[in-house]
Amino acid sequence: MKTIRIHLIGFASILILSGVTAFPVKTEINFLFENRNAFPEFMIHWIEKLNTIILQTPDIMLYGTDWLAFAHIIIALFFIPVYINPVKYKINIQVAMSACLLVFPLAFICGPIRGIPFFHKLIDCSFGILGIIYLYFILNKIKKHEAGL
């Protein structure tokens, strides 16, 4: 049970951390722009484009990224019942695994519509892959606990 809870805290913490990085998006893009030469050539144009776009974006539009960060925090809250009773609430883990799978159609349908480069879609998909692997590991621990192993 202790291992399950430690991993749940780890997963929820990573989820929250990945979300709150959306709050300072202007600062982050500015940092990337100032250090763009540290990146591979194929990324430099993308970073320059992001910087131009973010500078032209009114702050009111960036309110959407604040909601993105907030959504990550709220999603992490759904792991609290699993922490309290992993067997009873393992469905939350299964739903989260489904959400990880849904990253792929989102990235490959909406990405091209929004002009997102292929390498960036792969980065987005890596979150889905890593998330589902981590959640599968947690789910297996829960099932073993449930079976009394």
Secondary structure, DSSP 8 states (H G I E B T S, - for coil): -HHHHHHHHHHHHHHHHHHHTTTTHHHHHHHHHHTGGGS-HHHHHHHHHHHHHHHHS-HHHHHHHHHHHHHHHHHHHTTHHHHH-TTTTHHHHHHHHHHHHHHHHHHHHHHHHHT--HHHHHHHHHHHHHHHHHHHHHHHHHHHHHTT-
